[in-house]
Amino acid sequence: MERYAWKATVREGMLEEYCRRHAQIWPEMTQVLNEAGIHNYTIWTVGNELFGYYECDRGADFAARVQAQSAVVDRWNQFMKDVMVMEMDPQTGAQPKLTQVFFHP
């Protein structure tokens, strides 16, 4: 199991809408996450900054490939464009992975 973390920014005045959309996440989106082996997916916010974390049963590279090939993920990203800014890695099509500097099991 690999851990994966990402960051992004919520557009000014859009945090409430960002939270509302995630409270109503599409069932087909959660299905893609499951297919990608993604579990314990959590997103935190401080001000307009977002920090996301998930665990990948089949590795982060596999999870990134499944998401990059998914029309559902493409639709979700389009749906979220007006409420957030997220840089995408051009090689993986996913959020750039943060570098881990500390872990306490």
Secondary structure as UniProt FT lines:
FT   STRAND          2..10
FT   TURN            12..13
FT   HELIX           15..23
FT   HELIX           27..35
FT   TURN            36..37
FT   STRAND          38..46
FT   TURN            47..48
FT   STRAND          49..56
FT   TURN            57..58
FT   HELIX           60..68
FT   HELIX           71..80
FT   TURN            81..83
FT   STRAND          84..85
FT   TURN            90..92
//
